[in-house]
Every structure is written in structure tokens, then in C-alpha cells.
Amino acid sequence: MSFLEHDYREIITKAVCGKGRKFTQATHHVSPSHRPTSILGCWVINHLYHAKKKSEDTVEISGSYDINIWYSYNDNTKTDVVTERVTYTDYVPLSVKDDNCLSDDFDVIAKVVQQPNCLECEIAHHGNKIIVEVEREFIVQVIGETKVAVRVDPKGHTFDDDDDWGFDITDDELSDVKPDFVDSKDKD
């Protein structure tokens, strides 16, 4: 059976035209008000970001987060919390690209796979700074207009919602089920 050109329709639609993933580890140097004696805790909070298509094969994610460090000082007799706002820019390469997109007007969806979180927090060797190791990971999708070809039934057959598919199990069918149809020696 051969298909003729008139058996197909071209449909313009939005589709995923590119995908990418990026894992990043970053080191930050935080300067507390006092010379720290020990680190009591470190949290990364208030993560904000936005993404845009930067080039043909790259998405740029710009974002920020707060690093909160609870530390002791004065020979572990007092505590304080230092907060530092960090900004970043990640460039996510598109590992999957569809060159059949029709326009340069793209939507970008960026999803966080790994929210920024503290991997390690330690006092620097000089003792007056705190070094924080943070990780984060994103996946991105670039959505654009593309053209797809769809085969059309030459006879023009349509399906109604009223067609009876008959997949529901009725109470009568359930009453015919025999619960002990499997012999006990067959269960093993």
C-alpha cells in the first residue's frame, strides 16, 4: 500500500526543540563579622533564577541564593549568623537540538534537579574567612514552532465519543470470577 502526498497534513505546533543538563559546584568565600572558632551549621536558601536562550546551542540561567552560616567565635563562647547573597550565571549546553524549528522565537523552561545546597563548610586556613562548597543542577528545554506531518485517513473515518469501547468490568462479570481457580500446589 503506498501513501500519496494528499494523505498527509502538515501541522504547525510548539514542540521541544532542544534539551540540556548542567551540574555545577561552586566555592564561595564568606567574611563573617568575627573570627570563627567553629562552624555550627550552613544553609542555602531563597533560590531564585530565570533562563533565556543565549545562542543557538546554549541556555543562560541567571540566579541567586542566600548562604546562611551559623558559627561560634571567641573560643566557642558566643555565636552569630552571617548571611551572604550570591549571584551566579550558568551556561547550559543543549545536548539535543532539532534544527527544524521554524522561527527564532523560543520559550525556555528550566527546572531545578538539585536545589543549591551546601556540600562543605569550613574555616579557611587564615581563620578569618569561611569557605562554602555549593552544588546545583538544572535541566532545560527549549520550545519552538515546528512542522509535523500527520497521516490522514483517506476515507475520512472519524470516531465519536459515543462509540462503545466496552472496557469497563460490570458487576455480572465480577460475580463470574472464581477466586480459587489456582490450585495451591501451582502457587509456588
C-alpha positions in Angstrom: 0.0 0.0 0.0 1.5 3.3 -1.0 0.6 6.6 0.6 0.0 9.7 -1.5 1.1 13.2 -0.6 -2.6 14.2 -0.1 -2.9 11.5 2.6 -0.8 13.8 4.9 -1.3 17.2 6.5 1.3 19.5 7.8 0.6 20.9 11.2 2.5 23.8 12.8 2.8 23.3 16.5 5.0 24.0 19.5 7.4 21.3 20.4 10.6 20.7 22.4 13.4 21.7 20.0 16.3 21.4 22.4 17.3 19.9 25.8 20.3 20.2 28.1 21.5 19.5 31.6 24.2 21.1 33.8 25.6 20.3 37.2 27.7 22.9 38.9 29.8 23.1 42.0 30.9 26.5 43.2 33.1 27.7 46.0 32.2 30.8 47.9 34.4 32.8 50.5 32.3 34.4 53.2 33.6 37.0 55.6 31.9 36.9 59.0 32.0 39.8 61.5 34.1 37.8 64.0 36.9 35.4 63.6 35.2 32.0 63.7 36.1 29.2 66.1 33.9 26.5 64.6 31.0 26.0 62.1 27.7 25.1 63.7 25.6 24.9 60.5 25.3 26.1 56.9 22.1 26.5 54.9 21.4 27.7 51.3 18.0 29.3 51.0 16.0 31.8 48.9 17.0 30.4 45.5 15.7 32.5 42.5 16.5 32.1 38.8 15.4 32.7 35.3 16.5 31.3 32.0 16.8 32.5 28.4 18.2 31.2 25.2 21.6 32.7 24.8 22.8 31.3 21.5 21.9 28.5 19.0 23.2 25.8 21.4 23.2 27.4 24.8 20.7 28.5 27.5 21.8 31.0 30.1 20.5 30.7 33.7 20.9 33.7 36.0 20.2 33.2 39.6 20.9 34.0 43.2 20.7 32.4 46.7 21.5 33.2 50.3 24.2 31.4 52.2 23.5 31.4 56.0 26.3 30.2 58.3 25.9 29.7 62.0 29.3 29.8 63.6 30.9 30.2 67.1 33.6 32.7 67.9 35.6 33.9 70.9 36.8 30.4 71.8 33.3 28.9 71.4 31.7 31.2 73.9 29.5 33.2 71.5 27.6 32.5 68.3 26.5 34.5 65.3 24.9 34.0 61.9 26.4 35.5 58.7 24.3 35.8 55.6 25.7 36.4 52.1 23.7 36.8 48.9 25.4 35.0 46.0 24.6 35.6 42.3 25.6 33.2 39.5 25.3 32.6 35.8 25.3 29.0 34.4 25.5 28.3 30.7 23.7 25.1 29.8 24.8 23.5 26.5 22.0 21.9 24.5 22.9 18.2 24.0 19.8 17.6 22.0 18.8 20.0 19.2 16.2 19.9 16.5 17.3 22.1 13.6 13.7 22.1 12.1 12.4 24.9 14.3 10.6 27.5 12.1 11.3 30.7 14.0 13.8 32.3 16.4 11.1 32.9 19.0 11.7 30.3 21.7 10.3 29.6 25.2 12.8 28.3 27.7 11.8 26.0 30.6 14.4 25.5 33.3 13.8 23.0 36.1 15.9 22.5 39.1 17.1 18.9 39.5 19.2 19.8 42.6 18.5 22.9 44.5 21.6 24.7 45.6 22.8 23.1 48.8 25.9 23.1 51.0 28.4 20.3 50.4 31.0 21.5 52.8 31.6 24.5 55.0 34.9 25.1 56.7 37.0 27.8 58.2 39.8 29.0 55.9 43.5 28.3 56.9 44.0 32.0 57.7 41.0 31.8 60.0 39.1 35.0 59.1 37.0 33.6 56.2 34.6 30.7 55.8 34.8 28.6 52.6 31.5 27.1 51.4 31.2 24.5 48.7 27.7 24.6 47.0 26.2 22.3 44.3 23.2 22.9 41.9 21.8 21.2 38.8 19.4 22.2 36.1 17.7 20.7 33.1 16.4 23.0 30.3 14.0 22.6 27.4 13.8 25.0 24.5 10.3 25.1 23.0 9.7 26.5 19.5 7.5 26.2 16.5 8.0 23.2 14.2 6.1 21.4 11.5 4.9 17.8 11.8 3.3 15.7 9.1 0.3 13.6 10.1 -1.3 10.9 8.0 -5.0 11.5 7.3 -7.4 8.6 6.7 -8.4 9.0 3.0 -11.9 7.6 3.8 -12.4 10.4 6.3 -13.4 8.0 9.1 -14.0 9.7 12.4 -14.5 8.3 15.9 -17.4 9.5 18.1 -17.1 9.8 21.8 -20.3 7.8 21.8 -18.5 4.7 20.4 -18.7 1.9 23.0 -15.2 0.8 23.8 -16.5 -1.7 26.3 -13.5 -1.8 28.6 -15.4 -1.4 31.9 -15.9 -4.5 34.0 -19.5 -5.0 35.1 -20.8 -6.4 38.4 -22.0 -9.5 36.5 -18.5 -10.2 35.1 -17.0 -9.8 38.6 -19.5 -12.3 40.0 -18.3 -14.9 37.5 -14.7 -14.7 38.7 -13.7 -17.8 40.7 -11.2 -16.8 43.4 -9.8 -20.3 43.9 -9.1 -21.1 40.3 -5.4 -21.5 41.0 -4.6 -24.8 42.7 -2.5 -24.4 45.9 0.4 -26.6 44.5 0.6 -24.2 41.5 1.3 -21.1 43.7 4.9 -21.9 44.2 
